[in-house]
Amino acid sequence: MATVVNNPQPTTSNNGLGFLLGAILIIIFAMLFFVYVLPLMRSSMSASQAPQVNIPDKVDVNVKQK
C-alpha cells in the first residue's frame, strides 16, 4: 500500500509590516542626519578660514637704477 503525505500549503501573511518598519527607519535616519551630521559638517567647513590677504593702499611702481 502507498503512503500519501498531505502537506498543507505554506501560509504567507505578508501584511506590509516589513515595508512599514523600513520606511520608519529611513525617516529616523534622515532626521538624525539633518539634526546631527549636517550641522557638524557645516561647522567644520566654516572653521577652516580663508587666507587673509593684505593689500597696501599705495604701490610704488617707480624703478630706480644706479
Secondary structure, DSSP 8 states (H G I E B T S, - for coil): ---------------SHHHHHHHHHHHHHHHHIIIIIHHHHHHHHHHS--------S---------
